[in-house]
Amino acid sequence: MGYQPKYAAGRKPKRKGHSVWLILLGILVAPLSAAAVWKLLPLMVLYVGRPKETTPETVPDQSISEQFDGYVGGALLAAREGILDVQAPQEQPQETVPAVEPVRKVYWIEEGTLVAPEPDQDCYGQTGDPASLQWLLDEASYLLDGQQLYFRTDVELFQDSVVHYYLDDSIFAVTWKEVHDGSVYTFSEIKVSHPSQFRRHLADGEYGSDKQYLTTEMAASVNAVVASSGDFYRFRDFGVSVYEGQVRRVEGTYAETCYIDGSGNMHFTYGGELLDTETAQAYVDENDIRFSLAFGPILVDDYQVVEHTWYGVGEINEGYARAALCQMGELHYIVVAANTEGAYQEIPTVAMFQKNIAATGCKMAYCLDGGQTAAIVMNDQLISRPVYGQQRKISDIIYFATALPDGG
């Protein structure tokens, strides 16, 4: 059976909206009219019942009929507006949608991986004008996550030097030179997204190897974004040596030792605290220690400067080229080397070096092997100037790597 129209041809359908309006209007008018009559009735009686000679010629404000018309008219208008409000769709208040923070993927380097992923060469850059790098700091803000940098765009660079930088989704690094107390300080400030990106590499990739290499050679072999010479562990036998979570050597009578835990945080032990392998391994297990650095002394411990008048295993009161590892905050570090270069030929004592290290605002700081060992490398390039202008072959480095797959 085909479609049948609801209404016959030529006849218009009744408009339901008008019917509803008329019904509601009728419902409202009757009681309103009654109410108006009831309210005005006393006035009518008063007016009609007065003797003619005492009846005023005019009502003071308005006539009874005008009052009645006004009252009923106002009531009808209010009723009509009420009906229209019922028929009109009500606007719903818009809900405030909370801002959603972007979710960033976290990368890491698998445990046991000897060689880190290769950095993306397009992520490196350099400039002789630090003031031009505000864009870099803005883009690195998601990695910094509110932490403040020691590096500043108004830094006064050492003569004719440049700022080197690297930024990808897992690591930010900036390296530069400035002058303090007649010495040239090379700073490299690094922020990583995962503890696995802060790493230690031993010559030939194994503990106890007799081989030695330049810092630049080892940095290139493991794809370091930034590398620093370590503690030259094969040259001295003091301190507590930990590699891959295992205690390898203990001589803690005088030495102060630095440890890096599974969260990338620095810890210290002082001379006399750990004197045997069993006690040292218990400390390592309790604190989830990955590796250690044994040189010293400790410069800053929990934001407090640690003063030394004597240190049993190093020259602290004589001028000497210095190196240090500093922790600024969570997964945020600075490696530093202080040396002579150009017209600046002063070499610092530990106290002088310590003063300038503490000025960075670091939470923790520890001396690494200095002298000709001290070297900072970025993108396989030697940035600091070692003693005699040449690197020394050593047995280990610390380094920071990208966690992105090879080539970014």
N, C-alpha and C positions, 0 to 999 in steps of 0.2 A: 504494500500500500504506500502511495507517495506521500510526500510531506503536505500536511494540511495547514493553511494559515490559521492562526489563533483567532483573528478577527476577520469578519466578513468584509468584502471589498466595499469601500466608500465609508466605512465606519471607523472612527478613530477610537483607539483604546482610551479608557479612562485613565487619568493621571493620578496615580496613587498618592503622590506627594501632596497634591491639592486636597485630596480627601482627608488625609491625616491632619493637614493644617486646619480644615474646617471643623473636624471633630474636636480637635484640641481647643480650637478657638471657642467652640460652643460650650465645652466643659468649663472653660475659664470665665467666659463672659457672664454666665448666669450667676455664679457666686459673687463675682466682682460687682455686678449691678446691684445685687441684694445688699452687699456690704456698703455700697455707696448710698443707697436709699436709707439704710439704717443709720448711717453717720449723719446724713443731711436732714433726716426727718425732724429732729428737734428744732432745727433752724426754720423749717417750713411751718411747723406748728406755731413757733414763736412769731413768725412773720404774719401768718394768716390770722392768728388769734388775737392780735393786738387791735385795740380800738382805732378807728381810722384817724382820729385827731392826734393820736400819739405815735402813729406809724411814721418813721422817718421817710423822707422822700427817696433816699438812696441807702443801700447797704454800704457800710464803711469800706470794705475791700473790693468785693465783687458780688454779683448777683448769685442767688442759689443755683440757677441754671448754669451759670458759667463755672461755679465751683464743681457742680456735678459733671459737666462736660470735661473739665480739666482732670478731675479725679479718674473718671472712666477712661479718658484718652491715655493718661499716663499708665494706668494699669494694663490697658491693651498693648501699649508699646512694650512694656516690660515683659508681658506674656509672649509677644511675638519674638522678642530677642531671645527669650528662654527656649522657645521651640527651635529657633534657628541654631542655637548652640547645641541642642540635642542632635539635630540633623547633621551639623557640620562635623567633619572628622577632627578629632582632637590631635594636636601636634604632640608627638612624643619627644620628651627631652633626649637629646643626643648623649649617648654614653661616651665618657672619656676613655679612649683606648690607651692603656699604658704603653709608653715607649718600650720597644723590644731591643735589647742590646744585640748587636750582631755576634753570631757565634763563629769564632775563628777555629780552624783546625789546628790541633797541637801535633807537632812532629817531634820525634825523638830518634836517637841512634840506638840500635839494638845492642844489648849487652854482649860483650865479647867481640864486637866489631873492631878490627885493628885500624882500618882506614876509614875516615869520615867521608860523607858525600862531597863531591866536588862543588865548590862555590860557583855561582853564576857570575861570569866576568862582567856582565852588564850591570851588576849591582855594586861594583866598585866605582869609586870616583875620587877626585881630589881637587882642591882649590887653594889659592893663596889668599882668599878673602873669606875669613870666617863669617862675616856679616851676611854673606850670601846663602848661608846654610839653614836659615830659619825653616825653609820648606822641608829640609831633611829631618829636623827635630819634630816638626808637625807630623810627618809621616811615621816617625818612630814612636809616637806617643802611645799607640796601642800596645807596643811591646813594653814600654816603660811603665805603663799602667799606674800613672800618678807619681812614680819615683822621679826625683830631681837629678839632673845630670850635673857633674862637676864641670864638664865642658860648657863654654859660653861662646856665643857668637861674637862677643866683643873682646875675646882673648887677644892678648898681644903676643904674636908668634915670635919665635926666635928668627933672626934675620934670614930673609929669603926662603924660609921653610914653608911647607904647605900642609894642609889638613887632608888626611886620607880617611876615607869612610867606606862602609859597606852596610847595606840594608836589604834584607829579604824578610819573608814572613816568620822566620824563626830566630834571627839574630841581627843585632845592630852593633856596629863598632865604629869608633872614631878615634883617630890617632894624630897627635900633634906634638910640637915642641914649644916650650916656653922657658924663660930664664928665672932662676931663683938663687939668690945669694952667690952670684958669680958662677953658677953651674948651669948646664943645659939639661933640663928634665924632659924626657920623652914619656908622655902619657898615652896609654891606650885604654879607653873606656868601653866596656862591653856589656851588653844586656842580652841574655839568651832566654828562650822560652821553656827550656827543659834542662834539668841537671846533667843529662847525658852529653850535653854539648860542651861542658867544661871537662877537659880530658888531660891525661898525662900519657906521654909516649916515651918509652925507653929505647935506646939504640938497639936496632934489630928486633924490636918488639918483644923482648924478653928480659926478665930480671937477671942481672948478673953478667950480661954480655960485656966482653972486653972491648967491643967496637966503640968508636967515638966519631961524631959527625958535627958539622956546623949546625947552628940553630936553623939557618935558612934551609939546609938540606933536609933536616928532619921535618920541618914545617911543610915543605913541599911534598914529602913522602906520605903525609897523612891528610893532605888537603886542608890545612889550617887556614882559617880566615885571619886570625891573629895568633901569634905564638910568642912565648917568652922563654928564655933559658930557665932551667929549673934549679935544683940544688947540687947538681954534679955529684950524685950519690956515690959514684964509683971512685971518687977522689978522696973522700973522707968516710970515716966509720962511726960517726957520732949520731945521736938522735935515734928516734924510733922510725924505722923504715917499713911502710905498708904499701903493698901493691896488690890490686884486685881483691881487697878485703882480707888479705893474709899478712900477718906480721913476718917480716923477713929478717929483721935485725933490730936489736935493742941495745943502746948505750945511752941511757938517759940521765947519767949522773949530773952533767952540766947543761946539756943542750936543751933548748926549748923547741918543741916540734909543732908543726901545723898539720891539721888533718882536714880532709874534705869529705863530707858525708854524702849520703844518697840523695839529699835534697839540695846539694850544692853549697852548703854552709861551711864556714871555716870554724874549726875548733883548735884549742891550744892545750898542750901540757907543758909544765915548767920543769926545770931540772930537779931530779930526785923523785918525781911523781910516779914514773913508770920505769922499773928497773929490771924486770924479767919478762920473758916471752909470754908466760901464762897470764900475768896481770895485764900486759899490753894487749893481748888478744881479747881478753874480757872487755877491755875498754873499747876496742874496735867493734866487737859484736854489739855491745850495748848502744853504741852511738852510730851504728850503720856506716862505718868509715869505709870509703872506697880506696883512697890512697893518701899518702902523707908526703910532706916536704920537710927535710931535716937540714936546717941551716940556722936561721935566726940572727938576731934576737927578735922577740915579739915587739912590735912598735905600738900598736893600738889594740886594746882588748875591750870589747863592748863599749866603744866610744871613749875609753879612758887611755891616756898616754901612759905607757909603761916605761918608767925611767930606769936606766942602767948606768952604773958607774964602772962596771966590769962585766965581761961576758967570757966564759971559759973557752969558747971555741971560735972566736972571731975578733977581728980588729975593729973596735968601736970608737976609740978615741983619736984615731988618726984619720987624716983625709984619705978617702978611698972611693972608687967608683961603686955606686950602690944600685941595688935592684930590690923591688918589693912587689908583693901581691896584696891587694886590698879588696875587701868586700864592702860595697856601698849599701846594699840592701838585698832583697831576695833575687837571686840569679843576676846580680848586678855587680860588676867587678872593675877594678883598674889594675893594670900592670904598669910599673914605673921603672925607669932607669935614669940615673943621674950621673953625668959624666962631663968631661971637658970638650969644648968644641969652639972653633973660631976664636974670638977674642975672650971667651969665658973659660978661664983656666983654673977656677977654684974646684976643689974636690971635697965633698962633705964628710964630716964625721957622722956617726949614727945620730947624734942629737940634732945636728943641723938637718939631716935628711928626714928624721922623724917629725920635726916641726912642720916641714912642708908637706909631708904625707898626711899628718893630722889635719892640716888646713883644707884637705879635700872634703872633710866631713865624713870620712869612712867609719864604718862600725868596727872592722877588724883590719889589721895590717901586719905583715910579717916580712922580714928581710930574706931575700933569696941570695944565692951566690953572686958576688959582685965582681969587681975588677974587670979583667978581659972577658970573663964569662958573660957578664950582663949584656943582654941583647934583646931587642924587641923587633919582631918581624910581622909585616902585614902583606898579604898577597905575594908571599915568597920574597919580599923585598926587605932588606935590612933598613930599619928606620933610625934607630939610635946609632950613636957613634961609639963603638967600644974603645977601650984603651988601645993605644997604638993604631987605631983606625982599622983594626982587623978582628974578626971573630976568632974565638978559640974553639977547638973541637971539644965537645962535651958528651955526656952520656945520657941526657934526658932533657925534655922540654915539658912545659904545660902549654895547652892551646885551647882555643875556642873555635868551634866548627858550626857550619850550617847543618840543620837536620833535614832540609829538603832533599828530595832525591837528586841524583847527579844532574847538574846543569839547571837546577831550579824547577 
